[in-house]
Amino acid sequence: MTTTPCPGETTSPPAPRILIVEDEAVVAEDIAVRLRRMGYQVIGTVNAGEDGYLLADRLRPDLVLMDIVLKGRMDGVETAERIGSDLGLPVVFLTAHGDPGTFTRAKATVPRGYVLKPFSEGDLHRSIELALGQHRETRKLDGARRSLSDTLRTIADCIIAVDTTGCVTYLNEAAEAVLGCSGALASGRHVDEVMELTHIDREEVVASSVATALHSGRTTSNAAPLRIRSSLGRETIVEETATPVSNGPGEIIGVVVMLRVLAERSGTQDERSQLITALRVASRDSLALRAALPVCAWCKRIHTTKGEWKTIEELIGMSPELQMSHGICPACSRQLESSF
């Protein structure tokens, strides 16, 4: 019969689930008894590294207690490395091997603990609780980083993260589009190499504000809009701001660069200039034609502002912007056909 908790009544969290990987069956059983006495769930015991990996993958325990000397092809160090990298599960080594060589190999797998046999229940309990707590905090931080990354990815402005050496560590999608470069390709390269800034009105390279922000510890920006050229040749007008990032004690650990796009392409200015020029030419031609009137009713010559009488062919020939081609209009064509 199951009971339902009363409103407001708190329920205890489930006991942590632990997998034991130990080559000695008697030792494994002794460890299991101690763990149950401490309030943990023992979800399985195996004596080979391959079996430990497969069972951890299938049951996903909260923690794995791992001996180093195991039966099978994989020892405890190799098994712990695969469990950590593939499954993301915390491992605590529980072994009689405390020599420097074994410890160095084990340390390379970044375990959550290293307990030497023989051990007391107090030592084992403290190691397990520390490992579980560290793993919970790591998962929270990973979740916060993913959330922050997702947020930055959707921001319309370009976001570029830079370390204290000026090398790129992160680009959001907007920055990738403007720079014409993926975050993976930009990572590790200096920001001035990835982000080529020039003056908006001349081909003169401008250094980013990163170095100034790192040195001063304050938000810094270039005084005027700049032109940025992507690796694909696309040019964009941007405003650049660099903000230093510090840790808790106030030590600067990097800089976040924000690029706000002001214009899609610098070519827009060229297109506007070309349009203005075309309008001026058209206006000048229109004024010239108005000034050439009146037209003689008999010979059809046009009276110019200089007092001369010119044919339409002569007038057109005087303008370098105008060209004349010869042809027959439909009315004249019909008249010619009727004369034959």
C-alpha positions in Angstrom: 0.0 0.0 0.0 1.4 3.4 -1.0 0.9 6.6 1.0 0.6 10.1 -0.4 2.6 12.8 1.4 0.4 15.4 3.1 0.5 18.9 1.6 3.6 20.8 2.7 5.3 17.6 3.8 8.8 17.2 2.4 10.1 13.9 1.0 13.7 12.8 1.3 15.7 12.6 -1.9 16.4 9.1 -3.2 19.7 7.6 -1.9 22.6 7.9 -4.3 23.1 4.9 -6.6 26.6 3.5 -6.6 28.2 0.9 -8.9 31.2 -1.1 -7.5 33.9 -2.3 -10.0 36.2 -4.5 -7.9 38.1 -7.7 -9.0 37.9 -9.5 -5.6 34.4 -10.7 -4.9 34.8 -10.8 -1.1 36.1 -7.2 -1.1 33.3 -6.1 -3.4 30.7 -7.6 -1.1 32.3 -6.0 2.0 32.2 -2.6 0.3 28.6 -3.1 -0.7 27.6 -3.9 2.9 29.3 -0.8 4.2 27.7 1.4 1.5 24.2 0.1 2.4 24.9 0.7 6.0 25.8 4.3 5.1 22.5 4.7 3.3 23.6 4.3 -0.3 22.0 2.1 -3.0 24.4 -0.5 -4.5 23.1 -1.1 -8.0 25.7 -3.7 -9.0 29.1 -5.2 -8.6 31.4 -6.3 -11.4 35.0 -7.5 -11.6 36.1 -6.5 -15.1 36.6 -3.1 -16.7 34.5 -3.9 -19.8 31.6 -5.1 -17.7 31.9 -2.0 -15.5 31.7 0.3 -18.5 28.7 -1.5 -20.0 26.8 -1.6 -16.7 27.5 2.1 -16.0 26.2 2.9 -19.5 23.0 0.9 -19.0 22.2 1.9 -15.3 23.7 5.4 -15.2 24.7 5.4 -11.4 25.3 8.5 -9.5 28.9 7.4 -8.8 31.3 4.6 -9.6 33.7 3.1 -7.1 36.7 1.8 -9.1 39.6 -0.5 -8.3 42.6 -0.1 -10.5 43.6 -3.8 -10.9 40.7 -5.5 -12.7 40.1 -8.7 -14.6 39.7 -8.3 -18.4 41.5 -6.2 -21.0 40.8 -2.8 -19.4 42.3 -1.8 -16.0 40.5 0.6 -13.7 42.3 3.7 -15.0 41.3 3.0 -18.6 37.8 2.1 -17.6 37.5 5.3 -15.5 38.7 7.4 -18.4 36.0 6.0 -20.7 33.3 6.3 -18.1 34.2 9.9 -17.5 34.6 11.0 -21.1 31.8 9.0 -22.7 29.2 8.9 -19.9 30.1 12.0 -17.8 29.8 10.0 -14.5 32.0 10.7 -11.4 34.6 8.0 -10.4 36.3 7.5 -7.1 39.3 5.2 -7.1 39.3 2.7 -4.2 42.6 0.8 -4.4 45.5 -0.6 -2.6 48.0 0.8 -5.2 49.3 4.1 -3.9 52.7 4.2 -5.8 53.4 7.5 -7.6 53.2 5.9 -11.1 49.7 4.5 -10.5 48.6 7.7 -8.9 49.8 9.8 -11.8 47.9 7.6 -14.3 44.8 7.8 -12.2 45.1 11.5 -11.7 45.1 12.0 -15.5 41.5 10.8 -15.7 40.4 13.6 -13.3 38.7 11.3 -10.7 36.5 12.7 -7.9 38.4 10.9 -5.3 41.3 8.5 -4.5 40.9 6.3 -1.4 43.6 3.8 -0.3 42.9 0.4 1.1 42.5 -0.4 3.9 40.1 2.4 4.6 37.6 3.4 7.3 33.9 3.9 6.7 34.3 7.6 7.7 37.0 8.1 5.0 34.9 6.3 2.4 31.8 8.3 3.3 33.6 11.6 3.2 35.1 10.8 -0.2 31.8 9.8 -1.7 29.9 12.8 -0.4 32.6 15.2 -1.7 32.6 13.5 -5.1 28.8 13.7 -5.4 28.7 17.3 -4.3 31.5 18.3 -6.8 29.7 16.5 -9.6 26.4 18.3 -8.8 28.1 21.7 -8.9 29.8 20.8 -12.1 26.5 19.9 -13.7 25.0 23.1 -12.5 27.8 25.1 -14.0 27.6 23.2 -17.3 23.9 23.9 -17.4 24.5 27.6 -16.8 27.2 27.7 -19.5 24.8 26.0 -22.0 22.0 28.4 -21.1 24.4 31.4 -21.5 25.7 30.1 -24.8 22.1 29.6 -26.1 21.2 33.2 -25.1 24.3 34.7 -26.7 23.7 32.6 -29.9 20.4 34.3 -30.5 21.5 37.9 -29.8 21.4 40.0 -33.0 24.6 41.8 -32.2 27.9 40.2 -32.8 29.5 38.7 -29.6 33.2 37.8 -29.6 34.8 36.4 -26.4 38.6 36.9 -26.1 41.1 35.7 -23.5 43.8 37.7 -21.8 46.2 37.1 -24.7 43.8 38.6 -27.2 42.9 35.2 -28.7 39.3 34.4 -29.6 37.5 31.8 -27.4 33.9 32.2 -28.7 31.8 33.6 -31.5 28.0 33.8 -31.6 26.1 33.2 -34.8 25.8 36.9 -35.7 29.6 37.2 -35.3 30.2 34.2 -37.5 28.0 35.7 -40.2 29.7 39.1 -40.2 33.3 37.7 -39.9 32.6 34.9 -42.4 34.3 32.4 -40.0 33.1 29.7 -37.7 33.8 29.7 -34.0 35.9 26.6 -34.3 38.1 28.2 -37.0 38.4 31.5 -35.1 39.2 29.8 -31.7 42.8 30.4 -30.7 43.5 33.1 -33.3 44.2 36.7 -32.3 41.2 39.0 -32.5 42.9 41.5 -34.8 43.6 38.7 -37.2 40.0 37.4 -37.2 38.3 40.9 -37.1 39.9 43.2 -39.7 38.7 46.8 -38.9 39.4 49.8 -41.1 38.3 53.4 -41.2 35.0 54.0 -42.8 36.3 56.5 -45.3 39.8 55.2 -46.1 41.7 51.9 -46.2 43.6 52.3 -42.9 43.6 49.4 -40.4 42.3 50.2 -36.9 43.2 48.0 -33.9 40.3 46.7 -31.9 39.6 48.0 -28.4 40.6 44.7 -26.8 44.1 45.7 -25.7 42.8 49.0 -24.2 40.1 47.2 -22.3 42.5 44.6 -20.9 45.0 47.3 -19.8 42.5 49.8 -18.3 40.0 47.3 -16.9 37.1 49.5 -18.3 34.7 49.3 -21.2 36.3 50.8 -24.2 35.0 51.6 -27.7 36.3 53.1 -30.9 35.2 56.7 -31.4 33.7 56.3 -34.8 31.9 53.6 -36.9 34.3 51.3 -38.6 34.3 49.0 -41.6 34.8 45.3 -41.1 35.7 43.0 -43.9 34.8 39.3 -43.7 37.0 36.4 -45.0 34.5 36.2 -47.9 35.1 39.8 -48.8 31.8 41.2 -47.5 32.0 44.6 -45.8 29.8 45.8 -43.0 29.7 49.1 -41.0 29.8 48.5 -37.2 30.2 50.1 -33.9 32.7 48.2 -31.6 32.7 48.0 -27.8 35.1 45.9 -25.7 34.1 45.1 -22.1 36.6 43.4 -19.7 35.4 40.3 -17.7 36.7 39.6 -14.2 36.4 36.8 -11.8 35.3 37.1 -8.1 38.5 38.6 -6.7 38.6 41.2 -9.6 41.2 39.6 -11.8 40.5 40.2 -15.5 40.1 36.9 -17.3 39.1 38.1 -20.7 37.1 40.6 -22.8 33.8 40.5 -24.5 33.6 42.4 -27.8 30.3 43.5 -29.2 29.8 44.7 -32.8 26.6 46.5 -33.6 25.8 46.5 -37.3 25.0 49.9 -38.7 24.8 49.0 -42.4 24.6 45.8 -44.3 27.1 46.7 -46.9 29.4 49.6 -47.6 28.3 49.3 -51.3 25.1 51.0 -50.4 26.9 54.3 -50.2 28.4 53.7 -53.7 25.0 52.8 -55.1 23.5 56.0 -53.6 26.3 58.1 -55.1 25.8 56.5 -58.5 22.0 57.3 -58.4 22.7 60.9 -57.4 25.1 61.3 -60.4 22.6 59.8 -62.8 19.9 62.2 -61.6 22.1 65.1 -62.1 22.9 64.1 -65.7 19.2 63.6 -66.4 18.4 66.9 -64.9 21.1 68.7 -66.9 19.9 67.1 -70.1 16.4 68.1 -69.4 17.4 71.7 -68.8 19.5 71.7 -72.0 16.5 70.5 -74.0 14.3 73.2 -72.4 16.8 75.9 -73.2 17.0 74.7 -76.9 13.4 75.6 -77.6 11.6 77.1 -79.7 11.5 74.9 -82.8 11.2 76.4 -86.3 7.8 75.5 -87.7 9.1 75.2 -91.2 12.5 73.6 -91.1 12.2 72.0 -87.6 15.6 73.4 -86.4 15.9 74.2 -82.7 17.0 77.7 -81.5 19.8 77.3 -78.8 20.7 79.7 -76.0 23.7 80.8 -78.2 21.4 82.1 -80.9 22.1 79.2 -83.3 19.6 77.1 -85.2 20.5 73.4 -84.9 18.9 70.2 -86.2 18.1 67.6 -83.7 20.9 65.5 -85.0 23.4 68.3 -84.4 22.1 68.9 -80.9 22.4 65.3 -79.9 25.9 65.2 -81.3 26.9 68.1 -79.0 26.1 66.0 -75.9 28.7 63.3 -75.0 26.1 61.5 -72.8 23.6 61.1 -75.6 23.8 58.7 -78.6 21.6 58.5 -81.6 20.7 55.4 -83.6 18.8 55.5 -86.9 15.6 53.7 -87.7 12.1 54.1 -89.2 9.0 54.7 -87.1 5.8 52.7 -87.9 4.0 55.7 -89.5 6.9 56.4 -91.9 7.2 52.7 -92.6 3.5 52.5 -93.6 3.9 55.6 -95.8 6.9 54.1 -97.6 5.1 50.8 -98.2 2.1 52.6 -99.7 4.4 54.5 -102.2 5.5 51.3 -103.9 
